[in-house]
Every structure is written in C-alpha cells, then in structure tokens.
C-alpha cells in the first residue's frame, strides 16, 4: 500500500476520466511513431516497427520484486519491476543486452501487463517500476487504466535511459509519480558513438527539465519514495560520460536538491571491447572504472552543490 498520506496521481485522472484522454493521445502517436526522440514515423498499429523493433503490443522480458534498486524504492518488500524488452538506445556496453538488443521477451496484451502490476502489488512491492518504458508509453497507459480500475494504488516509477520525448512526457503529467532517468553523457559525440542516439544530451536535458517540472525533487515518506525525481549517472572509464558536465547541468538547471545515484558498476559488456579495439578514442571501455575515477565523479557532484543520493 502507498505510504501514509499519498495517493498516486493516476487514480485522480482515472476518477475524472482524463486518463482516457491521455491514453487516446498517446495511442495516436503510434500511427506515425513519434513516441520517443527518434521519431521513426512508422505505423506501429499496423505492425510496422522502427528502431525499437516494437509494434502495437509491448514486449516484456520479466517481472518481479527487485531488491537491487535505490533503497528508497526497495524498502522491505522490493520494487515491483517490469522489464520491457527492446530499447530506443543501443548502448555498446549494455549490461542487459539480452533484453535490450537480443529480443528476449514476449508480446503481452494490455490485460496481461495490468495483471503483472496487480500481482506485484499483491506481493507487497512498494511501487510499479517500469524499466525501459520510453518506446511503449501508449501500451503502458492502456494497461495502467485496467490495473487502476482493478485496485492498483501504489506509485508508478518511470525508469528510462533519459532519451525521452518531451511531448510524450507531457502526456504522463500527473500519471507518473517517480521519474528515474539516466543522465548518461555530457557530450553529444560520445552519446552518438556509444549509444547511437542522435542529440541524446539535448533530449536528455529537455526530458529532465520536464520530469522535474512535473514531480519536483524526491519526496520520501517513512523511508519509501512516493514522488519526485531520481537521476542515475553511470561513471565510465576514462571519463567518457563527462561526469563534471552532467553534474553541473543537474545542479544548475534541475536542482541542487536532486537525488543523484552515481554508479560505479561499469564493466565491459556487449560490444564494449570491440568498440575499444576499433577506435582509440574509446580504448578505456575495455576495463572497469577505477576507484579514483568514481571518487572524481563524486567530487564533481559535491563541487556542483549536489548532496543527495551518493556517498558524501
């Protein structure tokens, strides 16, 4: 159940009927797809697929209580994660490449996805955590309506790579309780080389501004996150992520009270070694992050005035 004194926003929109309008608006995006910044302009309702290789139905890899997320999401009973298959990014070092790139998962109808949400709530999870939702927002909303009508009443977490379209995020205003985007890179050329995402930095910055406008800084009740923004930043070897630039942006244009999880778990997965061997500019991708590199990223955050979500 939600923490004391909270009520997920999607329940208010369900009660007024506005959730139906949002669902219709999101579904319309699929006919000439502009759901994410790639704007592939394919008709997903007729079975066409673009970069994300997802048509009219969402695909799910797995779902269940997850205890490896931020403590404020996990609590005692876990975060109710649903891992969506495919992705609108193609990160060369993706640690979940089986899910994001290798077609792991199966198509699900709206009713089945809704039942996953309700099942996670019945198991005591503190939230519904949709992992990699950027390309399936219309399908997510259709399922959410069914789940909410069936008794879903815990916060909705939008756990994305940060490559989100502002127009789509505006449809989610008042629906998503907790946004958890990545802020992967500080330089466009690195984002293009390593995630094949044109204008990633520009899109990520616009997305984080819109997310923060909607939900503000993270609010915690009895140790559990109920609303707000959590930002993740993965430190890359050789400072390829541009951590200092990212931290300055968050502190200067989002909020110095932003919750920022600065992560050190990079390892050379998927195509990282091949990229490192092919391009000297990315030779550091062949190794893990050194302790000094992680400490440097933490110091960048402190110097920028940030103070939440990382060791201080």
C-alpha positions in Angstrom: 0.0 0.0 0.0 1.1 3.6 -0.5 2.9 5.4 2.3 0.8 7.4 4.6 -0.9 10.4 3.1 -0.2 9.6 -0.5 -2.4 8.8 -3.5 -0.9 8.1 -6.9 -1.8 10.7 -9.5 -3.1 8.2 -12.0 -6.0 7.4 -9.6 -7.2 11.0 -9.7 -7.1 11.1 -13.6 -8.9 7.7 -13.7 -11.7 9.2 -11.5 -12.2 12.3 -13.6 -12.0 10.4 -17.0 -8.9 12.3 -18.1 -6.8 9.2 -18.1 -8.9 8.0 -21.1 -8.0 11.2 -23.0 -4.3 10.7 -22.2 -4.5 7.1 -23.4 -6.1 8.3 -26.7 -3.4 10.9 -27.2 -0.6 8.5 -26.6 -2.1 5.9 -28.9 -2.3 8.4 -31.7 1.5 8.7 -31.6 1.9 5.1 -32.7 0.3 5.7 -36.1 3.2 7.8 -37.3 5.5 7.0 -34.4 6.9 9.9 -32.5 6.8 8.3 -29.1 10.5 8.9 -28.5 13.1 11.3 -29.9 14.0 9.0 -32.8 10.6 9.8 -34.4 10.8 6.8 -36.7 7.4 7.7 -38.4 6.3 4.1 -38.8 2.8 2.9 -38.3 3.2 0.6 -35.3 -0.6 0.0 -35.1 -0.3 -1.9 -38.4 2.7 -3.9 -37.4 5.5 -1.7 -38.7 8.5 -1.3 -36.4 11.2 1.2 -36.2 14.4 1.4 -34.2 12.9 -0.2 -31.1 11.6 -3.2 -33.0 8.3 -3.0 -31.1 4.9 -2.8 -32.9 1.4 -2.5 -31.5 2.0 -4.7 -28.5 4.6 -4.2 -25.7 7.0 -7.0 -25.0 8.0 -8.0 -21.5 11.2 -9.9 -20.5 10.4 -10.5 -16.9 8.7 -9.1 -13.8 9.0 -9.5 -10.1 10.1 -7.8 -6.8 13.6 -6.3 -7.2 15.9 -5.6 -4.4 18.8 -4.1 -6.3 17.3 -0.6 -6.9 17.8 2.5 -4.7 16.9 1.9 -1.0 14.1 4.4 -1.2 12.4 2.2 -3.9 13.2 -1.2 -2.4 12.1 -0.7 1.2 11.4 -4.1 2.9 9.4 -5.7 0.1 11.1 -4.7 -3.1 10.4 -2.6 -6.1 7.9 -4.1 -8.4 9.9 -4.2 -11.6 8.6 -5.0 -15.1 11.4 -5.2 -17.6 10.3 -4.2 -21.0 12.0 -5.8 -24.0 13.9 -3.7 -26.5 15.1 -0.1 -26.1 15.3 3.1 -28.0 19.0 3.2 -27.3 21.7 0.8 -28.5 24.4 1.2 -25.9 27.6 -0.7 -26.9 28.3 -1.5 -23.3 24.7 -2.5 -22.2 24.8 -5.0 -19.3 21.2 -6.0 -20.1 21.8 -6.6 -23.8 19.8 -9.8 -23.9 16.7 -7.8 -23.0 17.5 -4.6 -24.9 19.1 -5.9 -28.0 18.6 -9.7 -28.4 14.8 -9.9 -28.5 14.5 -11.6 -25.1 10.8 -11.5 -24.0 7.3 -11.9 -25.4 4.5 -9.8 -26.5 1.8 -9.1 -23.9 -1.7 -7.7 -24.2 -2.9 -4.8 -22.1 -4.7 -7.1 -19.7 -1.7 -9.3 -19.1 0.5 -6.3 -18.4 -2.1 -5.0 -16.0 -2.2 -8.3 -14.2 1.6 -8.2 -13.7 1.2 -4.8 -12.0 -1.6 -6.1 -9.7 0.4 -9.2 -8.9 3.4 -7.1 -7.8 1.2 -5.1 -5.6 -0.3 -8.2 -4.0 3.3 -9.4 -3.3 3.8 -6.2 -1.2 6.0 -4.2 -3.6 6.2 -0.5 -2.8 5.9 0.7 -6.4 5.4 -0.4 -10.0 8.8 0.1 -11.7 8.6 0.1 -15.5 12.2 -0.5 -16.8 12.8 0.9 -20.3 9.4 2.5 -20.9 10.3 5.2 -23.4 9.1 3.3 -26.5 6.0 1.7 -25.0 4.3 4.7 -23.3 0.9 4.1 -25.1 0.8 0.5 -24.2 1.8 1.2 -20.6 -1.1 3.7 -20.2 -3.7 1.3 -21.6 -2.6 -1.3 -19.1 -2.4 1.2 -16.2 -6.0 2.1 -16.7 -7.0 -1.6 -16.4 -4.8 -2.1 -13.3 -6.0 1.1 -11.6 -9.6 0.1 -12.2 -8.7 -3.3 -10.7 -7.3 -1.8 -7.5 -3.7 -0.7 -8.2 -2.8 2.1 -5.8 1.0 2.2 -5.4 3.3 4.7 -7.1 4.3 4.4 -10.7 8.1 4.6 -11.5 9.2 5.6 -15.0 12.7 4.1 -15.2 14.3 5.3 -18.5 17.5 5.8 -20.3 16.8 9.5 -20.4 16.1 9.5 -24.2 12.6 10.7 -23.9 10.4 13.0 -26.0 9.0 16.0 -24.1 5.7 15.8 -25.9 5.3 12.2 -24.7 6.3 13.1 -21.1 3.6 15.8 -21.1 1.0 13.1 -21.6 2.4 11.5 -18.5 2.0 14.6 -16.4 0.0 13.6 -13.3 0.3 9.9 -14.1 3.9 9.1 -13.2 4.8 9.6 -9.5 8.5 8.9 -9.7 10.7 9.6 -12.7 14.1 7.7 -12.7 16.0 8.7 -15.9 19.7 8.2 -16.7 21.8 11.2 -17.4 24.3 9.1 -19.4 26.6 11.6 -21.2 27.8 15.2 -21.2 28.9 15.2 -24.8 26.9 14.5 -27.9 29.6 12.8 -29.9 30.1 10.2 -27.2 26.4 9.6 -26.9 26.2 9.0 -30.7 29.2 6.7 -30.7 28.3 4.6 -27.7 24.5 4.7 -27.7 23.8 5.6 -31.3 21.4 8.3 -30.1 21.4 11.5 -32.1 21.0 14.6 -29.9 21.0 12.5 -26.8 22.4 15.2 -24.5 19.9 17.8 -25.8 17.0 15.4 -25.5 18.1 14.2 -22.0 18.3 17.7 -20.7 14.9 18.7 -22.0 13.4 15.5 -20.6 14.9 16.0 -17.1 13.6 19.6 -17.0 10.1 18.4 -17.9 10.2 15.5 -15.4 11.3 17.8 -12.6 8.6 20.3 -13.5 6.1 17.6 -13.1 7.2 15.9 -9.9 9.9 18.0 -8.3 12.7 16.7 -6.0 12.4 13.3 -4.5 10.0 13.0 -1.6 10.4 10.2 0.9 7.7 9.1 3.4 8.7 6.6 6.1 11.8 5.7 4.2 10.0 5.0 0.9 10.0 7.2 -2.2 6.5 8.4 -3.0 7.1 11.2 -5.6 9.8 13.0 -7.3 12.9 12.7 -9.5 15.8 10.2 -9.1 18.6 10.7 -11.6 21.2 7.9 -12.4 24.6 8.5 -13.8 26.9 5.6 -14.7 30.6 6.6 -14.4 32.5 5.4 -17.5 36.2 4.7 -17.6 38.4 7.5 -19.0 35.6 10.0 -18.0 33.8 9.1 -21.2 30.5 10.0 -19.5 31.6 13.6 -18.9 30.6 13.4 -15.3 31.6 17.0 -14.4 29.4 18.4 -17.2 26.5 16.3 -16.2 26.7 17.3 -12.5 26.9 21.0 -13.4 23.8 20.7 -15.5 21.8 18.9 -12.8 22.8 21.3 -10.1 22.4 24.4 -12.3 19.3 23.6 -14.3 17.4 21.0 -12.4 18.0 21.4 -8.6 20.8 21.2 -6.1 18.5 19.0 -4.1 18.3 16.4 -6.9 18.8 12.8 -5.8 21.6 11.6 -8.0 22.7 8.0 -7.9 26.3 8.0 -9.1 27.1 4.4 -10.1 30.4 2.6 -10.4 29.3 -0.8 -11.7 30.5 -0.4 -15.3 32.1 -3.5 -16.8 33.0 -4.2 -20.5 29.8 -5.9 -21.6 28.1 -6.5 -25.0 30.2 -4.8 -27.7 32.4 -2.6 -25.5 35.7 -4.5 -26.2 35.2 -4.4 -29.9 34.5 -0.7 -29.8 37.6 -0.1 -27.7 39.7 -2.0 -30.1 38.3 -0.3 -33.2 38.5 3.3 -32.0 41.4 4.6 -29.9 39.2 7.3 -28.5 37.3 4.6 -26.6 40.1 2.3 -25.6 39.2 2.7 -21.9 36.0 0.8 -22.4 38.0 -2.4 -22.1 38.4 -2.0 -18.4 36.3 -1.4 -15.3 36.1 2.0 -13.6 38.9 2.7 -11.3 38.2 3.8 -7.7 39.9 7.2 -8.4 37.5 7.8 -11.3 34.5 7.1 -9.2 35.8 9.3 -6.4 36.4 12.1 -9.0 32.8 11.9 -10.2 31.6 12.1 -6.6 33.7 15.2 -6.1 32.3 16.7 -9.2 28.8 16.3 -7.8 29.9 17.9 -4.5 31.6 20.7 -6.2 28.5 21.5 -8.1 26.5 21.7 -4.9 24.7 18.3 -5.1 24.3 16.3 -1.9 21.7 13.6 -2.2 21.9 10.0 -3.5 25.6 9.4 -3.4 28.3 9.0 -0.6 29.1 12.3 0.9 
